[in-house]
Structure formats: C-alpha cells, structure tokens
Amino acid sequence: MNSFRLNSRILPIPRGAPPRGAVSSAVPGPPSGAGTPVPAPPVLEAGTSAAVPVPWRVVARSDRGAVEFEHRGTGPLRAVRFALAGGGMLGLTLPRTVYPGERLRVVVRGVHADGAFSAPDAMLVLRWFQPDGTELLWPVAL
C-alpha cells in the first residue's frame, strides 16, 4: 500500500469568469488569469499528427505539495486525472470532467508525502481525454 496519496478537487470558477462550459472570446488581459482560451487542436488526416496546445496553466504552487491548474481550453475535458511517480511509488487520482475556466487543485498527502513529492525522480503527470477521444499527457516538473 502506498504511504502517500493524491487528492484532487475542482475549485469554484473565479468571479467575473464566464459561466461553466461557456467559451470566452476575451482578449489577453492582466496577469490575474483573464485571457484568450487555448484553441481546439486542428483536425488532421488519418496517419498524421501535429503539436497540440496544452489547455492548462499552472496558477499556484506550494512547497507543501499542492499544485493548482486552470483549464484554458474551449470545451470540457473528460477523465482528467493525475499520476505522481517518485521514490519507487505511484499515486493516482480519480478521473473527473473539467470545464473551461475551472481550476483543479492536487495535493500530495500521507506519511511519506514529502519523500514522494521531493524524490529526485518525482514527476506529476496530468492526463485527460480530448473531445475526439484522444488521451493526452502533460508532465509537470515538481
């Protein structure tokens, strides 16, 4: 059994942000997080691939093992979950749907949380499914 665990929860949409599921057409704004959402990836012919913009932004970090992400995309992302590998252990969160503008906070907890979070080989991976069913992974340095 792992001696650490990952907890994640969706935070309320900040005041003044578009309603849940709405697509904002705002122009880039102040550093408070307002701005243009990440465009949807291009549709390509079978057998081809292209770079896909990451629809996430790290908005807060703490030295106690918490990282907060904001969904900057144009549509809901399904089965969003985190994996943390480090110190020979693996922790996973339950999948959830995240809508544009929502923030997702992940926290490492447990007896050996500090060791897992600060291990030299530690890596937090954010995983999600695009609307077309493609699974994408974004490694986040700790």
C-alpha positions in Angstrom: 0.0 0.0 0.0 1.3 3.5 -0.8 2.3 5.6 2.1 1.2 8.8 0.2 -1.9 9.7 -1.7 -3.0 12.3 -4.2 -6.2 14.3 -3.5 -7.7 16.5 -6.2 -10.8 18.7 -6.3 -12.3 21.2 -8.6 -12.3 24.8 -7.3 -15.1 27.3 -8.0 -14.7 29.4 -11.1 -13.2 32.8 -10.1 -15.6 35.7 -10.0 -16.1 37.5 -13.3 -15.1 34.4 -15.3 -17.6 33.1 -18.0 -20.2 30.5 -16.7 -19.3 26.9 -16.6 -19.0 25.4 -20.1 -19.1 28.8 -21.8 -16.3 29.8 -24.3 -14.8 33.1 -23.7 -13.7 35.4 -26.5 -11.8 37.7 -24.2 -8.6 39.3 -25.4 -5.4 38.8 -23.4 -5.7 40.7 -20.1 -4.0 41.3 -16.9 -1.9 38.6 -15.1 -4.9 37.7 -13.0 -5.6 34.9 -15.4 -8.1 36.6 -17.8 -7.2 36.0 -21.5 -7.8 34.1 -24.6 -8.6 30.4 -24.2 -6.4 27.8 -25.9 -7.8 27.0 -29.3 -9.0 23.5 -30.2 -6.4 21.3 -31.8 -6.6 21.0 -35.7 -8.3 18.1 -37.3 -5.8 16.1 -39.4 -6.0 13.3 -41.9 -5.5 9.8 -40.6 -1.9 8.9 -40.1 -0.7 12.5 -39.5 0.0 14.3 -36.3 0.6 17.8 -35.1 1.5 19.5 -31.9 -1.4 20.1 -29.6 -1.5 23.2 -27.4 -1.8 22.3 -23.7 -5.1 23.7 -22.4 -3.8 24.0 -18.9 -2.0 26.6 -16.9 -0.3 26.2 -13.5 -1.7 29.1 -11.4 -0.4 28.2 -7.9 2.2 26.0 -6.2 3.0 25.5 -2.6 6.1 24.0 -1.0 3.8 21.6 0.9 2.8 19.6 -2.1 -0.2 21.4 -3.7 -0.4 22.5 -7.3 -3.3 24.3 -8.8 -4.2 24.2 -12.6 -6.7 26.2 -14.6 -8.4 24.7 -17.7 -7.8 27.3 -20.5 -9.3 25.2 -23.3 -12.5 25.8 -25.3 -14.5 22.7 -24.2 -14.9 20.2 -21.4 -12.1 17.6 -20.9 -13.1 14.2 -19.7 -11.4 11.7 -17.4 -8.9 14.3 -16.1 -6.6 12.7 -13.5 -3.2 13.0 -12.0 -0.4 10.5 -11.5 2.6 11.0 -9.3 5.6 8.7 -9.6 8.6 9.1 -7.3 10.7 7.3 -4.8 9.6 3.9 -6.2 5.9 4.6 -5.6 2.9 5.6 -7.7 -0.2 7.6 -6.7 -3.3 8.2 -8.8 -6.4 10.4 -8.5 -9.9 9.6 -9.6 -11.0 10.8 -13.0 -13.3 13.8 -13.4 -14.7 16.2 -16.0 -13.2 19.7 -16.0 -14.9 22.6 -17.8 -13.2 25.7 -19.3 -12.3 28.2 -16.6 -12.4 25.7 -13.8 -9.4 25.2 -11.6 -8.2 21.8 -10.4 -6.1 21.5 -7.3 -4.0 18.4 -6.5 -2.4 17.8 -3.1 0.1 15.1 -2.1 -0.8 13.8 1.4 0.3 11.0 3.7 3.1 9.7 5.9 5.7 9.7 3.1 4.2 12.6 1.0 7.3 14.8 1.4 9.5 12.0 0.2 7.4 11.2 -2.8 7.0 14.9 -3.8 10.7 15.7 -3.4 12.2 12.5 -4.7 14.8 13.1 -7.5 12.7 11.0 -9.9 9.4 12.6 -8.9 7.1 13.5 -11.8 3.5 14.7 -11.7 1.6 13.8 -14.9 -1.8 15.4 -15.8 -3.8 13.1 -18.1 -7.0 13.8 -19.9 -9.2 12.9 -22.9 -9.8 15.3 -25.7 -13.4 15.5 -27.1 -12.3 13.3 -30.0 -11.3 10.5 -27.5 -7.5 11.1 -27.8 -5.7 10.8 -24.5 -3.1 13.4 -23.8 -0.5 13.6 -21.0 1.4 16.6 -19.7 4.3 16.0 -17.4 4.7 18.8 -14.8 8.1 19.4 -13.1 7.9 19.4 -9.3 
